[in-house]
Amino acid sequence: LPICQYALGDQAWRLGLNCIQHTDALQLVQHRIYELQNKIGCGIQISKWSPKGPLVVQSIESNHPISIVTKVGSIMPLVNSAAGRVFAAYLPEPIIKPLIFAEWEKAAINHYQIKPSHWDEFIQLKETTLEQGMAIAQGDLLTGINAIGLPIFNAHQAMEFCIVALDSEVFLPVHTGSDKLELFRHEVAAINQYIQTR
């Protein structure tokens, strides 16, 4: 008998993505997400966890003439993207460890380097992410592009989704004391509080 292999078709994938996009918590704060984007002017990316990694479920362009837009449905890397680093820090290690090692293996096969480049280095970055409550990718995924990722929690303190601000290093400085960074953190903290008190 011939061996049949099945995979999700495009329509099934779109249906699944549509269901993920319309979760209660995400719908609850849509108006606040757009208000946030208007205040900071940068691109906004919303990711939820999937078995393959952080899945982009919403992407809003920046206010600038040239903007970075992440395609909805994209899977973000765990090692060197802001969204990936947030999920990698807050999710249990048995879930994220195989995916991280797969990314390192792919990088080695294709002869390029990603940072962190080994497990001990990742653990250091994870500790920093948890201590600061955010992840920063400063040109790590795309040269000249900065991204700041923050977790959004539900009323049970489980991570619901990740919200990322991204833009060129000119429009999104990420150094300590950056007004844009602090505004982003303040607005996301308000979104977290809004969800958890509903």
Secondary structure as UniProt FT lines:
FT   HELIX           10..21
FT   HELIX           24..28
FT   HELIX           30..40
FT   STRAND          43..50
FT   TURN            51..52
FT   STRAND          53..60
FT   TURN            72..73
FT   TURN            78..80
FT   HELIX           82..90
FT   HELIX           93..109
FT   TURN            110..111
FT   HELIX           119..132
FT   STRAND          135..138
FT   TURN            143..144
FT   STRAND          145..153
FT   TURN            155..156
FT   STRAND          159..168
FT   TURN            169..171
FT   TURN            176..177
FT   HELIX           179..196
//
